[in-house]
Amino acid sequence: MWWMDCGELNGFDLVEPMYHDRDDGPDTCTLSVKKVKRETEKAWLLECENAGTYWFPKSQCRISDEMDLIEYPGWLNLKDVG
């Protein structure tokens, strides 16, 4: 299971981007780092087939699993995780 760690951003400590408890089963998501239009900083772009697309500020968020905190500079395929 993968987690998005955004500290106190938006009032939550951890965001679970996989939505693995959805009624239609595990979602398929792709995570990338892209420049946000009209913004100067890069952001994590989480694109999910069922849950939609979400942006998270890269400077405030890290990607982690249950054991270690790992930051990825490029693409991370999150298929079938959860």
Secondary structure, 3 states (H helix, E strand, C coil): CCEEECCCHHHCCEECCCCCCCCCCCCCEEEEEEECCCCCCEEEEEEECCCEEEEEECCCCEEECCCCEECCCCCEECCCCC
